[in-house]
Amino acid sequence: MAGSRAAIRYAKAVLELATSSNSAEAVNTDMTLIAKTISDSKDLSAMLHSPVVRSVIKKSALLEIFNFITPLTVNLFDTLIENKRLSVLEDVAIKYMQLFEQASGKEIAIVTTVVPLTSDLETKVLAKLKSLTGKAVDIKNVIDESIIGGFVLRVGDMQYDASVANKLNKIKQEFSLN
């Protein structure tokens, strides 16, 4: 919990600095790469969380892996190292991307379905979401067979669950109350 709050604070600070220096888009590209790389590499994640590995080695590894990043992102590495918070780097990157999307007036809608959305259905969902939120919306389709059928739509902090699994759970709860 404390790591999450710290990640939000760092992400907000970096976004503020990046916006004031007109490099928010470039830093967002860095953060996307950092989040994906750390999430895909268990070794990198373990190294960042390890209390045994010295900060100098961690920074050297990060600069070697991410050798084409903006100076602002390098400054973030330095700040996290100085404050002994390098373990929250992935969370900071994720929070930054979310804050950047919000600041640019875009929302990301996560649509969970059993099968991938067709382009026709995706267009209809985009149109409906734009009319509901009044913002440009990007769709991320997540495939989850455990919902059995239907869909789960999440935009920001709102969620609409029209899955078969959810309906079956509601029926099960009704029977267990009687």
KELUM-83917 format. One record per atom (N, C-alpha, C): x negated, y, z; residue in three letters. Coordinates in steps of 0.001 Angstrom, whole numbers, padded with zeros to 6 digits, always signed. Example, Ala and Ser with C-alpha at 12.3 -4.5 7.8 and 13.67 -1.06 7.14 Angstrom:
BEGIN
-013190-005690+007800ala/-012300-004500+007800ala/-013200-003300+007800ala/-012850-002250+007080ser/-013670-001060+007140ser/-012900+000030+007870ser/
This chain:
BEGIN
-000828-001186+000000met/+000000+000000+000000met/-000868+001244+000000met/-001868+001289+000888ala/-002731+002465+000954ala/-003529+002603-000335ala/-003934+001465-000920gly/-004662+001504-002186gly/-003810+002066-003301gly/-002534+001748-003269ser/-001613+002246-004291ser/-001431+003755-004169ser/-001280+004238-002940arg/-001137+005682-002735arg/-002402+006412-003158arg/-003551+005822-002848ala/-004823+006427-003246ala/-004932+006460-004772ala/-004517+005374-005412ala/-004580+005312-006876ala/-003724+006407-007500ala/-002558+006644-006939ile/-001680+007700-007464ile/-002343+009067-007302ile/-002964+009301-006154arg/-003625+010599-005925arg/-004770+010815-006908arg/-005591+009784-007106tyr/-006703+009909-008060tyr/-006177+010112-009480tyr/-005145+009352-009834ala/-004582+009465-011184ala/-004013+010856-011433ala/-003320+011410-010442lys/-002768+012763-010589lys/-003884+013787-010754lys/-004940+013648-009970ala/-006059+014585-010057ala/-006738+014511-011417ala/-006953+013303-011910val/-007592+013143-013222val/-006692+013703-014316val/-005388+013453-014227leu/-004468+013978-015235leu/-004472+015502-015230leu/-004500+016098-014049glu/-004550+017561-013952glu/-005804+018116-014620glu/-006949+017513-014303leu/-008212+017952-014901leu/-008214+017729-016414leu/-007725+016582-016831ala/-007708+016258-018262ala/-006778+017190-019021ala/-005638+017520-018439thr/-004691+018422-019080thr/-005286+019815-019207thr/-005945+020274-018144ser/-006526+021622-018186ser/-007689+021720-019171ser/-008343+020600-019452ser/-009453+020627-020410ser/-009038+020082-021784ser/-007734+019925-022003asn/-007185+019439-023278asn/-007763+018089-023705asn/-008005+017216-022744ser/-008523+015891-023082ser/-007666+014774-022492ser/-006415+015079-022190ala/-005532+014084-021559ala/-005327+012863-022452ala/-005197+013081-023748glu/-004997+011961-024688glu/-006229+011048-024719glu/-007422+011658-024769ala/-008666+010877-024804ala/-008848+010091-023505ala/-008540+010721-022372val/-008655+010030-021083val/-007624+008908-021008val/-006434+009116-021573asn/-005422+008054-021599asn/-005935+006849-022386asn/-006630+007115-023474thr/-007229+006020-024255thr/-008243+005270-023404thr/-009077+006016-022656asp/-010046+005390-021747asp/-009338+004527-020712asp/-008296+005084-020110met/-007584+004382-019038met/-006900+003116-019559met/-006383+003179-020771thr/-005759+001997-021369thr/-006799+000898-021547thr/-007969+001282-022059leu/-009063+000322-022249leu/-009537-000240-020912leu/-009679+000619-019920ile/-010156+000179-018599ile/-009159-000795-017967ile/-007886-000442-017980ala/-006867-001307-017369ala/-006826-002666-018056ala/-006856-002667-019381lys/-006791-003935-020125lys/-008039-004776-019871lys/-009197-004150-019892thr/-010453-004880-019706thr/-010540-005494-018314thr/-010201-004726-017287ile/-010266-005256-015924ile/-009240-006358-015723ile/-008050-006168-016288ser/-007010-007185-016149ser/-007381-008484-016884ser/-008099-008363-017992asp/-008481-009543-018778asp/-009725-010244-018242asp/-010538-009546-017442ser/-011805-010115-016976ser/-011788-010317-015463ser/-011688-011573-015062lys/-011714-011890-013639lys/-013071-011549-013028lys/-014137-011735-013815asp/-015481-011444-013319asp/-015647-009956-013025asp/-015177-009101-013931leu/-015283-007662-013730leu/-014459-007239-012517leu/-013259-007770-012401ser/-012407-007448-011263ser/-013070-007880-009955ser/-013636-009078-009946ala/-014311-009588-008739ala/-015508-008716-008382ala/-016262-008273-009395met/-017420-007427-009144met/-016991-006092-008526met/-015917-005496-009055leu/-015454-004206-008538leu/-014964-004314-007090leu/-014419-005460-006725his/-013891-005658-005374his/-014945-006190-004396his/-016095-006615-004909ser/-017114-007237-004067ser/-017843-006217-003195ser/-017876-006459-001885pro/-018639-005567-001005pro/-020150-005841-001065pro/-020521-006965-001668val/-021924-007364-001735val/-022660-006628-002865val/-021975-006417-003985val/-022597-005765-005137val/-022724-004270-004854val/-023940-003756-005030arg/-024191-002340-004744arg/-023505-001446-005763arg/-023163-000242-005318ser/-022453+000734-006148ser/-023235+001101-007404ser/-024556+001169-007286val/-025394+001515-008441val/-025238+000465-009541val/-025178-000782-009138ile/-025021-001876-010110ile/-023625-001836-010722ile/-022611-001557-009900lys/-021242-001459-010403lys/-021126-000346-011440lys/-021706+000822-011125lys/-021628+001943-012057lys/-022372+001618-013345lys/-023541+001020-013219ser/-024330+000650-014391ser/-023538-000316-015287ser/-022884-001286-014667ala/-022083-002255-015434ala/-020914-001563-016122ala/-020227-000668-015393leu/-019090+000048-015982leu/-019520+000906-017164leu/-020642+001599-017023leu/-021127+002445-018120leu/-021582+001613-019316leu/-022073+000406-019048glu/-022478-000483-020137glu/-021250-001030-020876glu/-020230-001402-020113ile/-019008-001952-020704ile/-018215-000868-021428ile/-018067+000281-020771phe/-017285+001385-021336phe/-018235+002497-021777phe/-018978+002237-022842asn/-020022+003173-023238asn/-019545+004341-024100asn/-018295+004383-024490phe/-017794+005488-025315phe/-016655+006235-024629phe/-016750+006383-023313ile/-015686+007061-022580ile/-016001+008543-022398ile/-014976+009291-022061thr/-015122+010738-021875thr/-015896+011039-020584thr/-016535+012202-020536pro/-017248+012590-019310pro/-016321+012659-018091pro/-015069+012995-018306leu/-014115+013052-017207leu/-013897+011672-016585leu/-013886+010654-017407thr/-013729+009288-016902thr/-014983+008859-016149thr/-016160+009260-016641val/-017412+008968-015929val/-017386+009665-014567val/-016877+010890-014520asn/-016749+011607-013246asn/-015811+010865-012285asn/-014768+010246-012837leu/-013867+009447-012001leu/-014629+008283-011382leu/-015456+007601-012181phe/-016275+006506-011648phe/-017126+007019-010481phe/-017794+008171-010685asp/-018655+008742-009645asp/-017862+009061-008375asp/-016694+009643-008553thr/-015864+010003-007393thr/-015399+008761-006641thr/-014973+007755-007379leu/-014523+006514-006727leu/-015675+005830-005998leu/-016862+005865-006592ile/-018036+005266-005941ile/-018382+006044-004676ile/-018395+007358-004797glu/-018735+008219-003658glu/-017765+008006-002493glu/-016504+007811-002799asn/-015483+007617-001767asn/-015247+006152-001416asn/-016099+005275-001957lys/-016006+003826-001711lys/-014616+003281-002053lys/-014097+003717-003204arg/-012765+003308-003659arg/-012787+002702-005053arg/-013947+002209-005502leu/-014039+001684-006864leu/-013116+000489-007079leu/-012731-000176-006000ser/-011843-001334-006124ser/-010451-000948-006637ser/-010072+000341-006563val/-008749+000761-007036val/-008793+001292-008474val/-009917+001107-009173leu/-010064+001645-010531leu/-008961+001169-011474leu/-008634-000110-011446glu/-007580-000623-012326glu/-006239+000028-012002glu/-005922+000157-010720asp/-004666+000798-010311asp/-004629+002262-010740asp/-005760+002953-010607val/-005837+004353-011033val/-005553+004454-012529val/-006148+003551-013306ala/-005946+003566-014759ala/-004474+003343-015107ala/-003842+002390-014445ile/-002425+002094-014707ile/-001549+003285-014317ile/-001797+003849-013140lys/-001015+005008-012683lys/-001220+006199-013605lys/-002445+006390-014073tyr/-002722+007503-014996tyr/-001889+007349-016270tyr/-001873+006131-016814met/-001110+005895-018055met/+000372+006191-017831met/+000908+005790-016681gln/+002311+006056-016382gln/+002572+007552-016256gln/+001702+008253-015532leu/+001860+009696-015353leu/+001703+010436-016678leu/+000783+009965-017505phe/+000570+010588-018818phe/+001820+010444-019683phe/+002401+009262-019668glu/+003627+009029-020445glu/+004749+009948-019965glu/+004892+010078-018648gln/+005928+010950-018094gln/+005671+012400-018471gln/+004419+012820-018385ala/+004077+014219-018688ala/+004288+014543-020161ala/+004104+013553-021017ser/+004276+013797-022448ser/+005736+013639-022878ser/+006631+013431-021906gly/+008055+013356-022216gly/+008488+012010-022761gly/+007653+011003-022616lys/+007996+009665-023087lys/+008290+008775-021895lys/+009167+007858-022102glu/+009454+006827-021113glu/+009123+005485-021743glu/+008731+004543-020913ile/+008509+003190-021396ile/+009622+002327-020833ile/+010362+001703-021721ala/+011437+000803-021309ala/+010924-000624-021449ala/+011063-001385-020392ile/+010657-002786-020429ile/+011913-003621-020601ile/+011991-004323-021718val/+013138-005168-022023val/+012678-006618-021921val/+013216-007326-020942thr/+012873-008727-020744thr/+013951-009584-021398thr/+013521-010445-022311thr/+014441-011330-023030thr/+013850-012739-023093thr/+014660-013676-023542val/+014187-015051-023696val/+013398-015199-024994val/+013844-014506-026034val/+013176-014534-027338val/+012777-013109-027719val/+011789-012945-028590pro/+011391-011588-028982pro/+012542-010822-029635pro/+012583-009502-029390leu/+013602-008654-030004leu/+013376-008560-031508leu/+014456-008600-032266thr/+014343-008361-033696thr/+014192-006863-033924thr/+013696-006472-035076ser/+013500-005043-035340ser/+014838-004305-035359ser/+015892-004964-035839asp/+017216-004344-035870asp/+017727-004084-034452asp/+017600-005075-033591leu/+018041-004935-032206leu/+017191-003905-031464leu/+015896-003900-031737glu/+015001-002930-031106glu/+015395-001500-031486glu/+015779-001288-032741thr/+016219+000032-033195thr/+017487+000466-032460thr/+018424-000465-032287lys/+019664-000155-031575lys/+019397+000177-030100lys/+018505-000590-029470val/+018169-000353-028068val/+017483+001008-027923val/+016579+001329-028848leu/+015891+002627-028815leu/+016883+003780-028929leu/+017827+003663-029842ala/+018826+004720-030033ala/+019670+004903-028771ala/+020087+003795-028176lys/+020902+003859-026963lys/+020107+004470-025805lys/+018850+004071-025665leu/+018012+004597-024588leu/+017747+006088-024763leu/+017561+006506-026002lys/+017319+007933-026258lys/+018552+008750-025885lys/+019732+008218-026195ser/+020955+008946-025835ser/+021188+008960-024324ser/+020777+007898-023633leu/+020960+007830-022182leu/+019956+008684-021414leu/+018686+008643-021844thr/+017643+009341-021093thr/+017355+010745-021626thr/+017654+010977-022893gly/+017344+012272-023496gly/+015863+012433-023784gly/+015104+011352-023702lys/+013660+011395-023934lys/+013285+010388-025017lys/+012092+010588-025562ala/+011550+009590-026479ala/+011187+008366-025641ala/+011542+007215-026118val/+011330+005982-025355val/+010561+004988-026208val/+009566+004360-025600asp/+008860+003253-026231asp/+009342+001975-025566asp/+009476+000927-026362ile/+009954-000349-025814ile/+008797-001330-025704ile/+008747-001974-024542lys/+007816-003075-024343lys/+008674-004309-024111lys/+008557-005276-024989asn/+009366-006490-024883asn/+008580-007561-024137asn/+009141-008038-023022val/+008536-009088-022222val/+009382-010346-022405val/+008725-011452-022678ile/+009424-012718-022873ile/+009381-013503-021565ile/+010563-013882-021062asp/+010662-014640-019814asp/+011817-015629-019958asp/+011476-016904-020110glu/+012503-017926-020324glu/+013315-018221-019066glu/+012842-017769-017907ser/+013552-018064-016663ser/+014859-017277-016537ser/+015058-016249-017369ile/+016319-015505-017286ile/+017432-016216-018053ile/+017101-017303-018727ile/+018015-018201-019434ile/+018628-017559-020677ile/+019149-016357-020563gly/+019763-015641-021684gly/+020063-014220-021265gly/+020555-013426-022177gly/+020827-012026-021872gly/+019556-011209-021870gly/+019521-010161-021031phe/+018340-009301-020976phe/+018279-008570-019642phe/+017091-008071-019334val/+016883-007190-018193val/+016198-005950-018754val/+016788-004788-018497leu/+016259-003532-019005leu/+015795-002686-017834leu/+014549-002223-017889arg/+014018-001364-016828arg/+013424-000110-017464arg/+013922+001052-017034val/+013415+002340-017480val/+013133+003160-016235val/+011860+003485-016020gly/+011503+004225-014820gly/+011875+003424-013592gly/+012673+003997-012707asp/+013073+003284-011498asp/+014488+002710-011601asp/+015062+002740-012803met/+016395+002158-013007met/+016264+000780-013655met/+017143-000135-013246gln/+017133-001464-013835gln/+018561-001921-014081gln/+018775-002522-015254tyr/+020069-003106-015600tyr/+019816-004571-015903tyr/+020401-005446-015093asp/+020169-006880-015231asp/+021412-007549-015813asp/+021350-007883-017087ala/+022447-008582-017753ala/+021997-009990-018147ala/+021176-010588-017288ser/+020668-011925-017593ser/+021639-012992-017101ser/+021590-014138-017739val/+022423-015270-017345val/+022003-015751-015956val/+020700-015744-015688ala/+020202-016175-014376ala/+020782-015294-013269ala/+020867-013996-013486asn/+021430-013078-012494asn/+022914-013370-012277asn/+023644-013608-013356lys/+025074-013909-013226lys/+025300-015224-012486lys/+024460-016226-012765leu/+024565-017500-012050leu/+024261-017326-010558leu/+023275-016494-010235asn/+022959-016222-008824asn/+024123-015552-008111asn/+024801-014628-008794lys/+025951-013954-008190lys/+027070-014952-007920lys/+027328-015847-008861ile/+028355-016871-008679ile/+027970-017788-007514ile/+026710-018161-007443lys/+026223-019018-006356lys/+026425-018335-005009lys/+026137-017031-004931gln/+026337-016280-003689gln/+027804-016226-003292gln/+028695-016061-004273glu/+030126-016031-003982glu/+030603-017347-003383glu/+030114-018459-003931phe/+030525-019768-003427phe/+029940-020029-002050phe/+028742-019553-001788ser/+028110-019816-000476ser/+028759-018953+000620ser/+029406-017849+000252leu/+030085-017015+001252leu/+031431-017609+001657leu/+032025-018409+000781asn/+033361-018963+001068asn/+033281-020265+001804asn/
